[in-house]
Every structure is written in structure tokens, then in C-alpha cells.
């Protein structure tokens, strides 16, 4: 099979309770970002719950 382009993706969505927020400095978030970077994956956060 000859392909010109192949893209694969995985998406995770996490929703926090309204009373809980996630800081950009949270150690868990930082570890997730670093893991994604090492795997060559894009990592985005929704700014609704910074």
C-alpha cells in the first residue's frame, strides 16, 4: 500500500470540578507536557481552566 500521508492521533480530555483549577506550574501537568515532548506529540491545554 502506498500512502502519500498518514496521520494518527490520540486525544485525552480531562474535565475538573468547577471548584478545582489546574495551574501551569502543577508538577503533574509539567510531567505530562515533558512526556508528550519526548514522544514528539503536541500538548495543548484549554485556557478555560488554567
C-alpha positions as a Markdown table, in Angstrom:
| # | Residue | x | y | z |
|---|---|---|---|---|
| 1 | Unk | 0.0 | 0.0 | 0.0 |
| 2 | Unk | 1.5 | 3.3 | -1.0 |
| 3 | Unk | 0.4 | 6.3 | 1.1 |
| 4 | Unk | 1.2 | 9.9 | 0.5 |
| 5 | Unk | 0.5 | 10.8 | 4.1 |
| 6 | Unk | -0.6 | 9.1 | 7.3 |
| 7 | Unk | -1.7 | 10.8 | 10.5 |
| 8 | Unk | -2.6 | 9.0 | 13.7 |
| 9 | Unk | -3.9 | 10.7 | 16.8 |
| 10 | Unk | -4.9 | 10.2 | 20.3 |
| 11 | Unk | -6.8 | 12.7 | 22.3 |
| 12 | Unk | -7.4 | 12.9 | 26.0 |
| 13 | Unk | -9.8 | 15.2 | 27.6 |
| 14 | Unk | -9.9 | 15.9 | 31.3 |
| 15 | Unk | -12.5 | 18.0 | 33.0 |
| 16 | Unk | -12.0 | 19.3 | 36.5 |
| 17 | Unk | -14.8 | 20.1 | 39.0 |
| 18 | Unk | -15.6 | 23.8 | 39.0 |
| 19 | Unk | -14.0 | 24.3 | 42.4 |
| 20 | Unk | -10.7 | 22.8 | 41.3 |
| 21 | Unk | -8.3 | 24.5 | 38.9 |
| 22 | Unk | -5.1 | 23.4 | 37.3 |
| 23 | Unk | -2.0 | 25.6 | 37.4 |
| 24 | Unk | 0.5 | 25.7 | 34.6 |
| 25 | Unk | 3.1 | 25.1 | 37.4 |
| 26 | Unk | 1.4 | 21.9 | 38.6 |
| 27 | Unk | 4.0 | 19.1 | 38.7 |
| 28 | Unk | 1.7 | 16.5 | 37.1 |
| 29 | Unk | 0.9 | 18.9 | 34.2 |
| 30 | Unk | 4.6 | 19.6 | 33.7 |
| 31 | Unk | 5.4 | 15.8 | 33.6 |
| 32 | Unk | 2.6 | 15.3 | 31.1 |
| 33 | Unk | 4.0 | 18.0 | 28.9 |
| 34 | Unk | 7.5 | 16.6 | 29.1 |
| 35 | Unk | 6.3 | 13.1 | 28.3 |
| 36 | Unk | 4.4 | 14.4 | 25.2 |
| 37 | Unk | 7.5 | 16.4 | 24.1 |
| 38 | Unk | 9.7 | 13.3 | 24.4 |
| 39 | Unk | 7.3 | 11.3 | 22.2 |
| 40 | Unk | 7.1 | 14.1 | 19.7 |
| 41 | Unk | 3.4 | 14.8 | 20.4 |
| 42 | Unk | 1.5 | 18.1 | 20.6 |
| 43 | Unk | 0.2 | 19.1 | 24.0 |
| 44 | Unk | -2.5 | 21.7 | 24.4 |
| 45 | Unk | -4.4 | 22.9 | 27.4 |
| 46 | Unk | -7.8 | 24.6 | 27.4 |
| 47 | Unk | -7.5 | 28.1 | 28.9 |
| 48 | Unk | -11.0 | 27.9 | 30.4 |
| 49 | Unk | -9.5 | 26.2 | 33.4 |
| 50 | Unk | -5.9 | 27.5 | 33.6 |
